[in-house]
Amino acid sequence: REEILRFIRESPGRVGKREIARAFHLDATQKMELKKVLRDLEGQGGLERHRRRYADPGRLPEVGVLVIAGPDADGDLLAEPVAWNAEGPPPTIRVAGERMLKPALGRGDKILARLSRGEGDGYTARVIRRLEHAPARIVGVLRESDGRIWVHSVDKRDKKDFLIENRDRKGAQSGEVVLAEAFPTH
């Protein structure tokens, strides 16, 4: 079990049963036992399965969606995974090569990036492309609170409220369903 876990941890990406069987030169009977061992390790939390591949729990995939968290004290841009299911805080992800993007990346921007493991628990992300920051059109309910006007999205995947200017309300009243367009903030 320890050798299997070590092999999976030291592999650069996610590893399937076939790669494990090849690395340990397993025959057909041993492959059936490997299947049981992997299932046990997954049940105990020692492994994480993504489709047919296994990885260390808390290990990020080779390509993933990240949200920009902002610069660190040295001015390097940091990011966080959009989906983080493991216990504890997400690993530190430094974004490399972002200076080529126009306009520059800012806090809250989403990117698709290739991730490589760096020193310690950190990762380096190379930007593949910028993803759309906000949906182009939002269907929501207009709400007023504390003198501000908000559009609360009815889409369950978009759990944000959007602040709008009074001049942009176009005669809509509080409680009405509206269609709004979101523009990037940068």
MOJOPE-V160979 format. One record per run of one state. SS is the DSSP state (H for helix, E for strand, C for the rest). FROM is the first residue (numbers start at 1). TO is the last residue. If there is no record, write none. Layout:
# MOJOPE-V160979
((SS,FROM,TO) (SS,FROM,TO))
This chain:
# MOJOPE-V160979
((C,1,1) (H,2,10) (C,11,14) (E,15,16) (H,17,23) (C,24,27) (H,28,44) (C,45,47) (E,48,50) (C,51,52) (E,53,55) (C,56,62) (E,63,71) (C,72,76) (E,77,81) (C,82,92) (E,93,96) (C,97,97) (H,98,100) (C,101,109) (E,110,117) (C,118,122) (E,123,131) (C,132,136) (E,137,145) (C,146,147) (E,148,153) (C,154,160) (E,161,164) (C,165,165) (H,166,168) (C,169,176) (E,177,181) (C,182,186))
